[in-house]
Amino acid sequence: MQRVVVIRYIILFIAFSLSLFSATVRHNLWEKGLDFEGYLKKYNIPHEIVDILDKDDIQLISEIDNNRKIYEMVASNGVLLQALIPTGEELQLHLFRTPAGYSVEVIPVAYKKDTYITQLLVKKTPYLDIIKTVKNKRLAKEFTKVLKSSVNFRAIKKGDKLAIIYDQKMRLGQPIGIPDIKVALLESAKKRHYVFKHTDGKYYDEKGKELVKKYMGKPLRHIRVTSPFTHRRFHPVLKRWKAHLGIDFGARRGTPILSVANGKVIFSGWKGGYGKVIKIRHADNYVTLYAHQSRLKAKVGQIVSKGQVIGYVGSTGRSTAPHLHFGLYKNGRAINPMRMVKFSSKGLHGKGKKAYLRRKRRYIKIINKIFDENRPSYVWNTVQERSVSPEMKKHYKNIGW
């Protein structure tokens, strides 16, 4: 599949080779308040090309915001030749001109992921010091979020130390997405506080106690994940890249579906490829979606309780077998339900806990070594404008320019 995409890009590159010599590459933030149809109008592109996309892809378009960095190739006469518009961390819209007109497709974002460290003395607050020293605001936010359940930030004093090991995605030398903290250490009052991320995606303390509390229940009584949440997935039926903005749970047809929290039903009916769907609005601007149902029970406007049966598992819409597609949205944006739903109340135990303790011991050795040796932090490049140099020509060809 990737070879086909590369070949397509090469053909496009050759087709427009004459134009490219006088074209310029732009690297800007998406304009605030601009929608995709407005963007098409800006370059006199017929909005009918949106018809190429299905409803799931159109949902991705709504994920574009003014924090997205877009990449454009524009001819000297102002004609847009190509554009890469990220809709999230994993997928992007590829808008391009062909001899027959414009077309658009969803393709993966090309990025590199590496592991980095941050280690510093507290001068004001961990949040402000990380931003000032490391130049990564998202890392500061994530560090505060991860440790707030186990550390009293008001008790932190000047001279306390912190260390972080995290994975960061990069695109053209700039960080994208939320840093994935693997282990964090804060030394305060000569006591070291550790937080570890396990293979289940959750954070635990040294004893294996889960730190981030969930408030939602399970949408099914028995959980079996058949397809996880991802912003990048090669669809097995459509044979192209699509996002999977939810989690699929395998279950028999007719299995009762449960509301994960108290709320109000805001939609109950047919929704394109999702088939029969119920959407529920909860507290704090959360909305849950339950798709592919065989029969809907809850009605629009109905107030439902956590654990209440709202429908039944089916295979309506674009589906190959009975299952529940469960989506979770915050302020209209899709998020991973695993972050909010309590799928297990038992926590770590047995082999799972032993595996965690082995992982924890390995992480402690690594972060203690970084901490004790006072290794310098990686400081992110804050330069926003980047020129196109000759040595970058091959790189841009590989990503579709």
C-alpha positions in Angstrom: 0.0 0.0 0.0 2.7 2.5 0.9 4.5 1.7 -2.4 1.4 2.5 -4.3 1.1 5.9 -2.5 4.7 6.7 -3.2 4.3 5.9 -6.9 1.2 8.1 -7.0 3.2 10.9 -5.5 6.0 10.5 -8.0 3.5 10.5 -11.0 2.0 13.7 -9.6 5.4 15.2 -9.2 6.4 14.5 -12.8 3.1 15.8 -14.1 3.6 19.1 -12.5 7.4 19.3 -12.8 7.3 22.5 -14.9 5.1 24.2 -12.4 7.2 23.1 -9.4 10.2 25.1 -10.6 8.3 28.3 -10.0 6.3 27.1 -7.0 6.9 27.9 -3.3 6.3 25.8 -0.3 4.4 27.4 2.6 4.3 26.2 6.2 1.6 28.0 8.2 -1.0 27.5 10.9 -4.6 26.9 9.8 -6.5 30.1 9.9 -8.7 30.6 12.9 -12.4 30.2 12.1 -11.7 28.8 8.6 -13.5 25.6 7.7 -12.6 23.3 4.8 -15.2 24.6 2.4 -13.9 28.1 3.1 -10.4 26.9 2.4 -11.5 25.5 -1.0 -13.2 28.8 -1.8 -10.0 30.7 -1.0 -8.3 28.9 -3.9 -11.4 28.7 -6.2 -11.6 25.0 -5.8 -15.1 23.5 -6.4 -16.5 22.4 -3.0 -18.0 19.3 -4.8 -14.8 17.4 -4.2 -15.9 16.9 -0.6 -18.4 14.4 -2.1 -15.5 12.1 -2.6 -15.2 11.7 1.2 -17.6 9.6 3.3 -19.1 10.7 6.6 -16.2 9.4 8.7 -13.8 11.4 6.6 -16.0 14.5 6.9 -15.9 14.0 10.7 -12.1 14.3 10.4 -12.5 17.6 8.6 -14.2 19.0 11.7 -11.0 18.1 13.6 -9.0 20.8 11.8 -8.3 23.8 14.1 -6.1 26.8 14.2 -3.4 24.8 16.0 -2.8 22.6 12.9 0.3 23.4 10.8 -0.5 23.0 7.1 1.9 22.6 4.2 1.0 24.1 0.8 2.7 24.2 -2.6 1.5 27.2 -4.6 2.5 28.1 -8.1 3.8 31.6 -9.0 0.3 32.5 -10.4 -1.3 31.7 -7.0 -2.8 28.3 -8.0 -2.7 25.7 -5.3 -0.9 22.6 -6.5 -0.9 20.5 -3.3 -1.7 20.8 0.3 -1.3 18.6 3.4 -3.7 19.4 6.1 -3.4 17.4 9.3 -6.7 16.4 11.0 -5.0 15.1 14.0 -1.7 13.4 15.0 -2.1 10.4 12.6 -4.0 11.4 9.5 -4.1 14.3 7.1 -6.1 15.5 4.1 -4.0 15.4 0.9 -5.5 18.0 -1.5 -3.9 17.9 -5.0 -4.4 19.2 -8.5 -4.4 16.7 -11.4 -4.9 17.2 -15.2 -8.6 16.4 -14.6 -9.0 18.8 -11.7 -8.7 18.7 -7.9 -9.0 15.6 -5.7 -8.7 14.9 -2.0 -7.8 11.8 0.0 -7.0 10.8 3.5 -3.4 9.6 4.1 -1.1 9.0 7.1 0.9 11.8 8.6 4.6 11.2 8.1 6.3 11.6 11.5 9.2 10.4 13.5 8.9 9.3 17.1 11.8 9.4 19.5 12.4 9.2 23.3 13.6 12.4 25.1 14.4 13.4 28.7 13.7 16.4 30.8 15.6 17.0 34.0 15.6 20.3 35.9 15.5 22.2 39.2 12.3 23.9 40.2 12.6 27.6 40.4 9.0 28.7 40.3 6.6 25.8 39.5 7.2 22.6 37.5 4.7 23.8 34.9 6.4 27.2 34.3 9.9 25.8 34.6 9.3 23.1 32.0 7.9 25.7 29.5 10.8 28.1 30.1 13.6 25.5 30.1 12.4 22.8 27.6 10.1 25.0 25.4 7.4 22.4 25.3 4.1 23.6 26.7 2.3 20.3 26.1 4.9 18.4 28.1 4.3 20.8 31.0 0.6 20.2 30.9 0.9 16.4 30.6 3.4 16.3 33.5 1.0 18.3 35.8 -1.9 16.1 34.7 0.0 12.8 35.3 1.3 13.7 38.8 -1.6 15.7 40.2 -3.2 12.5 41.7 -0.1 11.6 43.7 1.7 14.8 44.4 0.7 17.9 46.4 2.0 20.6 44.0 1.5 23.3 46.7 4.1 21.7 48.8 6.8 21.8 46.0 9.5 24.3 46.8 12.3 26.0 45.0 15.2 23.6 44.6 13.1 20.5 44.2 14.0 18.3 41.2 12.0 16.6 38.5 12.9 14.2 35.7 10.7 12.9 32.8 11.2 10.3 30.1 8.8 10.7 27.3 8.1 9.8 23.6 7.5 12.7 21.2 6.3 12.6 17.6 8.1 15.0 15.3 7.2 16.4 11.9 9.8 18.4 10.0 11.8 18.9 13.2 8.8 20.2 15.2 6.9 18.4 18.0 3.4 17.3 17.1 0.7 15.8 19.4 0.7 15.2 23.1 4.0 13.9 24.6 3.7 10.3 25.8 5.2 10.3 29.3 6.6 6.8 30.2 8.0 7.6 33.7 8.1 10.8 35.8 10.1 11.5 39.0 9.7 14.4 41.4 12.0 14.8 44.4 10.6 17.0 47.1 11.6 17.2 50.8 14.3 14.5 50.0 11.6 12.0 49.0 11.2 10.7 45.4 7.8 10.3 43.9 7.5 8.1 40.8 4.7 7.7 38.2 4.9 4.9 35.6 2.9 4.2 32.4 2.2 0.5 32.0 1.5 -1.4 28.8 -2.3 -0.9 29.4 -1.9 2.8 28.8 -2.6 3.7 32.5 -0.5 5.4 35.1 0.5 3.7 38.4 2.6 4.4 41.5 5.4 2.3 42.8 3.0 -0.1 44.5 0.9 -0.7 41.4 -2.0 1.6 42.4 -3.8 3.2 39.5 -3.5 7.0 39.7 -5.9 8.4 37.2 -9.4 7.8 38.3 -12.2 7.0 35.7 -15.8 8.1 36.2 -17.5 6.2 33.4 -18.8 2.6 33.4 -18.7 -0.1 30.7 -21.0 0.0 27.6 -21.2 -3.9 27.8 -21.2 -6.2 30.8 -18.5 -8.3 29.2 -15.7 -6.5 27.3 -13.8 -8.0 24.3 -11.9 -5.4 22.2 -11.7 -6.2 18.5 -10.5 -2.8 17.2 -8.9 -0.1 19.3 -9.1 3.7 19.0 -6.8 5.2 16.5 -6.4 8.2 14.2 -4.6 6.0 11.7 -6.1 2.7 10.5 -6.0 0.9 7.1 -9.6 0.0 6.6 -9.9 -3.8 5.8 -13.1 -3.4 3.7 -12.5 -0.1 1.9 -8.7 -0.8 1.4 -7.7 2.8 2.3 -6.6 4.8 5.3 -9.3 5.9 7.7 -9.5 7.0 11.3 -11.2 4.7 13.8 -12.6 7.3 16.3 -13.7 4.8 18.9 -13.4 1.3 20.2 -15.1 -1.8 18.7 -16.3 -4.5 21.2 -17.2 -7.9 19.9 -20.5 -9.3 21.1 -23.4 -11.4 20.1 -26.4 -9.9 18.3 -28.9 -8.7 20.8 -26.4 -8.2 23.7 -27.7 -5.3 25.9 -25.9 -2.0 25.5 -25.4 0.1 28.6 -25.1 3.9 29.1 -21.7 4.5 30.6 -22.9 7.5 32.7 -25.9 9.5 33.6 -27.0 11.7 30.7 -29.5 12.9 28.1 -30.1 11.1 24.8 -29.5 13.7 22.0 -29.7 11.3 19.0 -31.4 8.0 18.3 -31.7 6.8 14.7 -29.8 6.0 11.5 -26.3 7.6 11.0 -24.8 6.5 7.7 -22.0 3.9 8.0 -22.6 3.7 11.7 -26.1 2.2 11.2 -28.5 2.5 14.1 -26.9 4.9 16.6 -27.6 6.5 20.0 -25.7 9.5 21.3 -25.8 10.7 24.9 -24.7 14.0 26.4 -23.1 13.7 29.8 -21.6 16.2 32.4 -18.5 18.3 31.5 -19.4 18.4 27.8 -18.8 14.7 27.2 -20.8 12.8 24.5 -20.9 9.1 24.0 -21.8 7.3 20.8 -23.1 3.7 20.5 -23.2 2.4 16.9 -24.3 -0.6 14.7 -27.2 -1.4 17.0 -29.8 -4.0 15.9 -32.5 -2.3 17.9 -32.7 1.1 19.6 -34.4 1.4 23.0 -33.6 4.9 24.3 -35.5 7.9 22.7 -34.3 11.4 22.0 -34.7 13.6 25.0 -34.8 10.7 27.4 -32.8 11.0 30.7 -30.8 7.8 31.2 -28.8 6.5 34.2 -25.4 4.8 34.3 -25.8 1.1 33.5 -29.2 1.5 31.9 -30.0 -0.5 28.8 -30.3 1.8 25.8 -30.2 -0.6 22.9 -28.9 -3.9 21.6 -25.7 -5.0 19.7 -26.2 -5.6 16.0 -24.4 -5.2 12.6 -26.2 -2.3 10.9 -24.4 0.2 8.7 -20.9 -0.5 7.5 -20.2 -3.6 9.5 -19.0 -7.1 8.8 -20.1 -8.8 12.0 -22.1 -8.0 15.2 -20.2 -5.6 17.4 -20.6 -2.3 19.3 -18.6 0.7 18.1 -18.2 3.0 21.1 -17.1 6.6 20.7 -16.3 9.3 23.3 -16.2 13.0 22.5 -15.1 16.0 24.6 -16.2 19.4 23.3 -16.9 17.8 20.0 -13.5 16.2 19.5 -13.0 12.4 19.6 -10.8 11.1 22.4 -9.7 7.6 23.4 -12.5 6.0 25.6 -9.8 4.0 27.4 -8.8 7.2 29.1 -12.2 7.8 30.7 -14.0 4.4 31.0 -13.3 2.1 33.9 -13.2 -1.3 32.1 -11.9 -3.2 35.1 -12.3 -2.6 38.8 -9.7 -5.1 39.9 -6.6 -3.1 39.0 -3.3 -4.9 38.6 -3.1 -8.4 40.0 -1.4 -11.8 39.4 0.7 -12.0 36.3 -0.3 -8.5 35.3 1.1 -7.0 38.5 4.3 -9.0 38.2 4.8 -7.7 34.7 4.2 -4.2 35.9 6.7 -4.5 38.8 9.4 -5.8 36.4 8.7 -2.8 34.1 8.8 -0.5 37.1 12.2 -1.7 38.3 13.7 -1.2 34.8 12.3 2.3 34.6 13.5 3.2 38.1 17.1 2.3 37.1 16.9 4.4 33.9 15.4 7.5 35.4 17.5 7.4 38.6 20.6 7.3 36.4 19.4 10.3 34.4 18.5 12.1 37.6 21.7 11.3 39.5 24.0 12.1 36.6 22.1 15.4 36.1 21.8 14.9 32.3 20.7 17.9 30.3 17.2 18.2 29.0 16.4 18.2 25.3 15.3 21.8 24.4 12.9 22.0 21.5 13.6 24.3 18.6 11.1 27.2 18.8 11.8 28.6 15.3 8.4 28.8 13.5 9.5 29.7 9.9 11.5 27.2 7.9 13.0 27.7 4.5 13.1 25.0 1.8 16.7 24.1 1.2 18.0 22.0 -1.7 18.9 19.0 0.5 15.2 18.9 1.6 14.1 18.3 -2.0 14.1 14.5 -1.7 12.2 14.7 1.6 9.4 16.8 0.1 9.1 14.5 -2.8 8.7 11.5 -0.5 5.8 13.2 1.4 4.0 14.1 -1.8 5.3 17.6 -2.8 
